[in-house]
Each structure stands twice: as C-alpha cells, then as structure tokens.
Amino acid sequence: MKKVSASASNLKELIKHAIDDLEVTPEEYKNIMEHAHEDGHIDKEEQTLLSQFQSMISNGTIKRVRG
C-alpha cells in the first residue's frame, strides 16, 4: 500500500477543519489552495481531496462564508 504524502496529509487536516464546522472562509479557502500548490505538484491524493472538497462546496455541504 502506498504511503500518503506529507503534503496530502497536511491538506487533509486543512480540509477537515472546513468540514468540521461546515464553513470555509476566503482565508481558509486560500490557504487550502496555496497548500495544495506549494510544492509545485498536485499528487493523486491531493487531487482526490480537492475534488471532494469542491464537490462538498458545490452541493452545499460546506458553505463559503465571508471572513
């Protein structure tokens, strides 16, 4: 079984925070996107996490709120 990258683990924690309170502020969203791109490569795990995150925003599970 392939080990999840450190950057994907950190990204997962940032997204988990947004899921826990069902809200994401512009600053949190920016941090998530910057973290995903900071190493210049979005690996498969990060891509999956970002896709699920975007889906949860699209279907209203997570609300984008003003900071």
N, C-alpha and C positions, 0 to 999 in steps of 0.2 A: 504494500500500500504506500502510495506517495505521500510524503510529509507536506503539510500545508506551509506555504512560505510565510516568513515573519511579517511581511508587508500585508499579506492577506489576513493574517491573524489580527493585526492591528486595525485593519479596515473593518473586520468583523466586529470588533469592540466599538468602533465609532458608530457603525450602523445599528448595533444592538442598543446603544443608548437612545437613538432615534425611535426604535421600535418600542422600547420600554415605556416612553412617555407619549408615544403615538404622534409626536410632533417633531418637525425639523425646522430650525430657524435658518435664515440665509447664511449665517456664520457656520452653523453645523454642516449645512449642505456644501458650502465652500470647502470646509476642512475635509470632508469626506472625498470630494472630487480631487482636491490637491493631494491628499494622501494616496489616492489611487494612482495618480500620475507622477508622484515624486521620484520614483526610481526609473522613469522613462519607459516602463514596460508594464502593461496590464496582463498579468498571467491568468490562466484559466479560472482559478479560484476567485480572483478579484473580479473578473468579468461576470462570473455567476452571481457573486454578492451584489455587484452594481445592478445587474439585471433584475434581481429580486427586489432590491431597494427601489428602483424606478417603477417596477410593477406595483409595489405597495403604495407608492405616491399616486400613481395613475388610478388605482382602484379605490383610493380614499382611505386606505388602512392607516397610512401616515399622512398627516396634514402638514402642508408647508405653511408656516406662520411667520409673522413679522418678528424681527428680533427686537 
